[in-house]
Amino acid sequence: MNNGSITTVIIFINYGPYHLARAKALGEERGLTPVFIQLAKSIGSHPWRPTESYPEVSLKTLSELPFERSRYLELSRSLWKALDEINPAVVVTTSFRPFIMLSAARWARYNGKRAVFFYETTRWDRSRLRITEALKRWTIGRYYDAAFVGGKVHREYLAELGMSECRIWEPYDVVDNDHFANTAAAVRADLESWRARLRLPERYFLYVGRYAPEKNLVRLLEAYGLYRKRQPGSWSLVLVGDGPERDRLQDFVASNRIEDVFLERFAQIEDLPAYYALAGCFVLASTVDPWGLVVNEAMASGLPVLVSKLCGSGFDLVEEGGNGFRFDPYDIRSMAELFVRMSSLDEDTRQRMGQLSRKIISRFTPRIWAENLARCIRSVTRKNLQGEMGPIFSSDP
């Protein structure tokens, strides 16, 4: 504790723009002294550019090397040492994997502190073995006092793993809605200039994310190709990102002669809102995606969305027929039919869908994240007169 304030360490592998927006909001919560630790200065899967947008957030970095090149034992020792020096009342980690995160929870248990973990895993995102599920139940029960989850499906899975509902909080998955909403509005005020600057088509479906197998982009391209055959000369498809499948996607487009597909490079958060602002609809077709923060971004930017039924966010963010639709990512024909349906809507209908997207996503903000995480932290540190752990509730009395 610090003058009655609860010292809390929040650990991520690497702090990108999403994490920094959350950290800024948490730093404004009264009664907390948050300390932000990143294991490594960078991570290969997310080449975020260092941002100066959050000077209020002071980061402690354990390794100057990329996470993939950092040694586990050295990181673990550095983390344990940092926790000894800070001596927080609560440790908050990103799940318990990589297992260095579990070492932070072990530190908390060893020192009589509390541990909370962020969780956005679904039961179906991979095959589940009975022995590994039993090990998860044991780990959660032994080392963690509460969890902070993405939404409905993550809460349900965690309850199956033995955590009491009253110890599960949300929402974990939020982005800086204001950044996307305000920047998208500014771009739309100068639409043609921005379209020419980015050399983008007049109307298009948009995907943002990694070019990786689990993102199901080959089937997305197949569905788009089928859509183009049904409606020649209709909307284009713009993909923004990077990853191991870039060459495969380029070859697939060329060999199948699919027209009006634009494969753009990874865009930093400062540049992303322009792609959303100029789009007509966002689509995420992943076969594995615990949440999909790009759905938050698209909705904050005022877009209707098409979201795979295997994306965790769809259960909380998509109102069927209201602001978008959910679909089977393995069903190429159904995906193509949704492309036809969305591109056939009149502009007023799409705008109403985008407005509903903004309304829904207003419940998922860094401020709400910080307020609820602060309540969670206070709940796990609450003690009764005997000095033992008091009852934990999902909100303050």
Order of alpha helices (4+ residues) and beta strands (2+ residues): beta-alpha-beta-beta-alpha-beta-alpha-beta-alpha-beta-alpha-beta-alpha-alpha-beta-alpha-beta-alpha-beta-alpha-beta-alpha-beta-alpha-beta-alpha-alpha-alpha
